[in-house]
């Protein structure tokens, strides 16, 4: 389903499509010491 909300939070295992980049699977989502998000993405070819 298409989501157009910028506030939607992605979860581990979600598949997202980015125009010009292709499909990506969300891997590990972690928060750093400075409270920033570190997201691991896997590209589908």
C-alpha positions as CSV (number, residue, x, y, z in Angstrom):
1,X,0.0,0.0,0.0
2,X,1.2,3.5,-0.7
3,X,1.9,5.8,2.3
4,X,2.3,9.5,1.7
5,X,2.6,10.6,5.4
6,X,6.1,11.8,6.3
7,X,5.5,10.9,9.9
8,X,5.0,7.2,9.2
9,X,7.6,5.1,11.2
10,X,9.1,2.2,9.3
11,X,9.7,-1.1,11.1
12,X,12.2,-3.9,10.7
13,X,11.2,-6.0,7.7
14,X,9.3,-3.3,5.8
15,X,9.8,-3.1,2.1
16,X,10.0,0.5,0.7
17,X,10.4,1.8,-2.8
18,X,12.4,5.0,-3.5
19,X,12.1,6.5,-6.9
20,X,15.5,6.4,-8.6
21,X,17.0,4.0,-6.0
22,X,14.7,0.9,-6.3
23,X,13.3,-1.3,-3.6
24,X,14.9,-1.5,-0.1
25,X,14.2,-3.7,2.9
26,X,14.5,-2.1,6.3
27,X,17.0,-4.0,8.5
28,X,18.1,-3.0,12.0
29,X,16.8,0.3,13.4
30,X,18.9,1.6,16.3
31,X,19.2,4.9,18.2
32,X,22.7,6.4,18.7
33,X,24.1,8.1,21.8
34,X,23.2,11.5,20.3
35,X,19.6,10.2,19.8
36,X,19.9,9.9,16.0
37,X,18.5,7.0,14.1
38,X,20.8,4.5,12.4
39,X,18.9,2.4,9.8
40,X,20.4,-0.6,8.0
41,X,18.9,-1.0,4.5
42,X,19.3,-3.9,2.0
43,X,18.8,-3.2,-1.7
44,X,16.8,-5.6,-3.9
45,X,18.2,-5.9,-7.4
